[in-house]
């Protein structure tokens, strides 16, 4: 068991050992609820929504340039067609 302090803003810092055990990373979700007067924190099992994990995934590709070119074509097509 670990004892932690609540900040003035109501924030908690979970010990790294606990975060590792439950797989919590920066940007991860935690469900919070009351259970018979106890505050319960549960790590969300599959934070696959976490876009932070995708940061840098397209590095070295032309994905942004391709997307911008496609968007430009759409804009030109929409203005040309009325």
Secondary structure, 3 states (H helix, E strand, C coil): CCCCCCCCCCCCCCCHHHHHHHCCCCCCCEEEEEECCEEEEEECCCCCCCHHHHCCCCCCCCHHHHHHHHHHHHHHHHHHCC
